[in-house]
Amino acid sequence: MRKLNILAALTAVAMAFLAGSAGALDVKVEAFATGLQSPVDLKEVPDGSGRIFIMQQTGAIAVVNADGTMRPEPFLDLRAKIPQLYVRFDERGTLGFAFHPNYKDNGKFYVYSSRDIVREKEDLLHEVFGHHTSYVSEFTVSKNPNGADIDSERVLMKIEQPQFNHNGGAMEFGPDGYLYIALGDGGFADDWGYGHNKKIGNGQDLSSLLGKILRIDVDSKSDGLEYGIPADNPFVNQDGARDEIFAYGFRNPWRMTFDTGGDHQLFVADVQQNSYEEVDIVTSGGNYGWRVMEANHCFDYLNPNDHLDSCDSAGMIAPIIEYNHCNKFGGKNCFGVNVQGGAVYRGSHESWQGKYFYGDWSMSFGGKSGRLYVATNDGGTWAFERAHVTNHDFVTHVLAVLQDLKGNVYALTSESMGPFGSRDTVYKIVP
């Protein structure tokens, strides 16, 4: 059963935190890398060099040296391979990457990218909604440690996407050595329409990879696949279910991270529809509700602004964080429009240990007013407050909050709604 009473209490506590300045955690931001195009992912390379790589949605991965200087040439450049993106707003592109745990020895890394579909006959509906294919690919570093061998690409997966949006794209290796891949529900809205299971939605359809967290073994190959299926995946050999699925019931899981300390839990920020946003701790076989639920509320896909009094939510797992969407609540008593996860702080500042830092893209779709938040676990109940930036006006869109191998957290931001220009910045969040 979903824990309705716990989430109601959580929301009440969160609202109390944000109601006044006493409920805000003061932070500062330091510009870490500038001159970027829509930075959406950040990883420190696990080779002891201290370099941090930043993926830009427009196709290139930038390299920041240990001394903080950014190299002029990208580590990987896929701009010629991805579709031409809509400059005003787009959710396709290069959306996530992950270094193999043994990267220092094997030089392998993995990239999620959007590619065009070659069709014999053009379909106007597909063109309008940006029909494309998601690639999960393996690459290898070249002899130059600051450059990948683009010709080394080995495609592990191709996933057809019915619309241009809700792609997910986050990729992380878990403490078990397997690769986890976040996929959105296929786009449009409300998990219905072209390319969606009209009866139950893609999020609840275990025969579809869309709306899921996948878990694969990149070091083996199962029959007919370019990757292996871990034997303990929860739906292996279940009739009508895909073996790759680790968890399901997601709308657009945008950024996920494993806690590098504690119990190494998997945190997923799942963008919701019109009324609420949510963050989940994801476990094997879990059902996180979409499209039966929007965050902790029964959802009616035919009337998305109204919520049902009851629904069949048995067995669905409640989010640890829920907050009001500014479209629904008219800009009052609300905290944003798109949740942007998120990482558990494990750096050197003692009082921040175990806190989950995350953000929201903006307080409105028309404005450049991203916010930073921080959540604290108090005996199993999570409460959040604003992370108030004291040394910067911080008028920007927040695209993600991610971390390096030392446990420090960074805000990836953009000056525009769409993936264009070269004005975007990654900030390090500090006390």
N, C-alpha and C positions, 0 to 999 in steps of 0.2 A: 504494500500500500504506500502511496505517497504521503509524506509526513507533513500534512497541511498545517497542523498546529505549530510545528517548529518553524516552518517558513513564514507563517504569519508573524510570529514573534520576531524572527530575524528581520523582516521588513520594517517592523515597528522600531526596533533598535537602530537599524540603519538610518531611518528617517530622523530619529532623535539625534544621532551623531551629526547629521548634515544640517540640522536646523540652525546651528549657531557656530561661531568661530571656534568655540571650545572643542567642537567635534572634528577639527581638521588637524592632520599631521603636517607640520611645516617641513618642507623639503626645498632643496635647491636643485637647479639643473645646470650642467656644464656641457657646452657644445662639444661633442665628441667627433662627429664627422659632418661635413657640410657639402653642398653642391651635388646632392643626390637627386634621383628621380624616383619618387614614391617608394621609399625603403619599407619592405614588408617582412624581412626576416634577418636575423643576426645570429651568428655563431662564432665562437672562438675555436680556431682550428686545434685539434687535440694532438699537437706535435711538440709542445713545449716552447714554441716560438713566440707566444703571446700575441700573435696576429689575430685580428677580428675581421671576419668576412661579413659583408652586408649585401643581401640580395635586394635588387631593385625590380619592381614589377615590370618594368619596360625591357628586361632581358639580360641585364649584366649583374655580375657579382663584384663588388668593390672590395679592395684589400686595404685595411688599416694596419700599419706596422705597429710594433710594440711601443715605439716612441710617439705614437699618435699621428704620424703623417700618413696621408692616404696616397697610395701608389697611383700613378697616372693611367695605367692600363688595367682593365678588369681581369679578374682571375678566370672568369668564364663569360662569354658573350654570346647569347642566344637571340639577339635582336632580329637576326635574319630568319629565324625559324618560327617565331611566335606570330600570331595574327596582328594586323594593324589595330592598335587599341583606340577606343573612343576617348578623345582627349578630355571631354567634359566629365565623363565617369565611366569606369569599366572595372569589372571584377575578374577579367582574364589576365594572363601574362605569366611571368615566372613568379610563383607564389610561395615556394618553400624549398628548403634544401637541408641536408643532414650529412655530416661526416661519418664514415664508417668508424665504429669503435677502435678498429685497428688501423686507422688511417695512417699513422706514423710509419707503419710497415708496408701496407698495401696501396696507399694513395687513392683509395676509392671514396667517392661521395655520390650523393643521390639528389636528384632535382625533380621538382614538380613544375611542368610547364604546359601552357595551352598551345595547341597546334591547330591549324586549319584541317578541315575534313575535305578530301577530294571527292566531289560528287559528279556523277555523269550528267545529272539534270539539276539545274538550280531550283531550289524551293524557296519562295519568297518568305514564307513564315520562318524558315531556318535562318535566313539572312537577317531578318528584322531582329531576331532574338539572339544572334551571335552563336549559332550552332557550331560547336567545335569539339575537339578531342583533348582530354587530359593525358599527358604522358608522365609516367614515372620512369626515370632513366638513371642508369649508372654511368658515371664518368670516372676517369682516372687523371691524376695530376701528371703534368709533363715533367721533363727533366728540370725545368724551371719551377721551383716551389711556389712561385707567384703566378703560375699560369697552368690552366687545365689543358689537356689534350682533347680538343673538341671532337676529333675523329674517333675517340674511344667510346662514344656513346653506345650503350647497350640498353635497349628499351625493355623494361620489365613488364610494364602494364600500359594498356591503352583503354581509356574509359570515355565512352561517348557522353557528351554533355548536351542536353536538349536546349539549354538557354545559356546566355552569356554570364549569368550571375549565380551566386551560391555555389562556388567551386570549392570552398575550404582551401586545401593546399598545404596545410602545415604538415611537416615531417619531422619525426624525432626517433632516435634510437632509445629504446627503453633499457633499464638496468639488466634485462634478460638478454640483451644483444639483438633483439628483433626490431625491425623497422615498423613504426606506427605511422599511418597516413590518414589524415582527416579529409573527408569528402562531404560537400554540401548536398542538399536534396535535389539539385538539378536546376534550380532557379525559377524564374518568373516570380510568383508569390503564392503563399498559402499552401504550398506543396500540392498543387493540382494544375491541370492544363496539359499542354503538349509535353510529352516525355515523362509524365508522372503516373503513378498508379492511382487512378481516379477513385478507387474504392477505399484504400487505406493510406495513400500517400507513399512516397518513396522512403520516407524516414522509418516507417513501420514494415516495409516490404523486405523481408530477409532474402528474397531472390535477387535483389538489386544491391549494388555496391554504394549507391547514392544515399546520402544522409547517414553515413556510418564512420566509425573509426576502424581502419583495417590494421592487421598485424601479419607481417610476412617475414620470411627468412631469406635474406639476400645471399646467403652463403650456400644455398642448396637449390635444387630444382625438383619440383613435383612433376608428375606426368603431364606433359603438354604445356608446362608453364616455364617462364624464365625466372621463377622464384620458388621457394619452398613454402609449404603450409605447416606451421607449427602444430604438432600433434595435439597440444592442449588448447588450441583455439576453441572457443565455446560452441561453435556450430558445425564443427567437423562431422561430416557424414550424416548431418540432419537433413531429411528430405526437404527439398525446396529452398534450402538456405545456402548461401555462399560461404565456403570454408574460410575465406579471408577475413570475415567479419569478427571484430573483437567486441564492439559495442554498437548500439543503434539508437534511433530516435532523435537524430540531430537535424537542425535546419541549415545552419551554415557555421560549422565549427571553425572559428577564425582565430588561429593561434592556439597551440597546446604546448605544455611543457611538463616534464617530470621534475618534481621536487628533487634537488640534488642532495638533500638531507632527509632526516626523519624517516618516514616509511616509503619514500620515493613515489609518492602518489602522482597520478596523472591528472593535471588540471586542464580543463577545456573550456574556453569561452565560446558559447554558442549564441550567435546573433539570432534574435527572435523576430516577430512580425511587427505589429503596430502598437503594442501596449506594454510589453515588459522585455527585459533582458535577463540573461542568466549565465552563471558560471557553474560548472559541474566538476566533481571528482569522479573520474571514470574508472569502472572496474570491469573485469571480464564478464561478458554476457549481459551487461546492464542495458536496460531500455530507458532512455532519457526523455521519452514522452512525445516528441514532435511527430505527427501533427495532431495527436489527441490533446496534447497540452501545449500551451505557450507559457514557458517558465512554469509557474505553479498554478495555472488557471486553465480550466477546461476550454478548449479552443474549437470554434466553429469555422471551418474553412470557407463556408459559403457566406458567413457574416463575421469577417475577421475582427471587426471592431467591437463586437459583442461577445461575451463569454458565457458559456452554458453554466447552469447551476450545478450540474453533475455530469459525469462521463465515466466510461469504463477505464479507469487508470490503475487497476490492480497490478501490482508488480513493478510499476514504473518508479524510477528513482528521482527524488526531488533534487533541485539544484541546491548548492550550498549558499549561493548568492542570487538574489532576485532584486531588480529595481524597476521603478516606473519609467516608461518611455515618454519622452517629451511630446511626441505627436499626440498620444492618448490624453495626456494630462495638461495640455495647453501651456507647456513651459513652466508650470508651477508644481512644486513638490516632485520634481523629476530629475533624472541624473544623466540623460543622454539619449542617443538614438541608435547606436551600434556599439555593443560591448567589444573591446579590443584587449584580448588577453596578452599576457599575464604570466608572471613568474614569482616563485617563492624566493624571497631574499635570503641568501646564505653568505653574504659578504662579511666585512670586518666590524660593522656597526652593531654592537651587541643588542640594543633595544629593538632593532628591526628584525632580528632572527625569526624565521618562520612566518613572517607577514607576506601576504600575497599582494603584489603590486600589479595593477592593471589599469586600463583606461577606457574612455569612450570617445568615439570618433568626433562627435560634436554635440552640442546641445540642441541643434536644429539642422535640418538638411540644407538650409540656405546659408548658414553661418559658419564661420571658422572659429569654433569655440570648443575644442577638445578639452577633456578633463582627465586628470589622473586620480586614481583611487587606491586605497590600501585596505585590505581585509585582514582581520585577526581572528584566529580560532580560539574560542574560550570554552574549553571543555566539550568540544564537538559542535558547538554552535558558532557560526561565522557571522561577524558584524563588520560593516565597512564604513569608512569615512573618506572624506576628500583628502588627497595629498596636495596641499596648497603650496604652490610654487611662490617663494618669497623674493627671489632675486631676478625675476624675468616676467615680462607680461604674458608670455606663453599663449599668444593668440595664434592658434594653429589647429590642424586636424591631427588627432592621434591615430596612428595606424597599427601600433602594436607596442607591448611592453615585454622585453625579453632580457636575457641575462648572458653573462660570460661564464667561463669555467670557474672563476673565483667567486661566483654568486652575486656579483654586482648587477644592478638592473639598469636598463636603458629604455628611453621612450623614443620610438621611431615615429617621426612626424612629417606632415606635408603641408605646404602652403596652399595647395589647390585641391579641388574636389576630384580631379582626374589625374591620370598618370602622364604628366608632361612637365616640361621645364627642367631646371636644374637648381632649384632653390631650397630643396628639402634638407632636413637636419635630423641627425640622431643625437639625443642628449643623454648623458649619464645622470641618473638620479642619485643625489647625495644628501646627507644630513645637512 
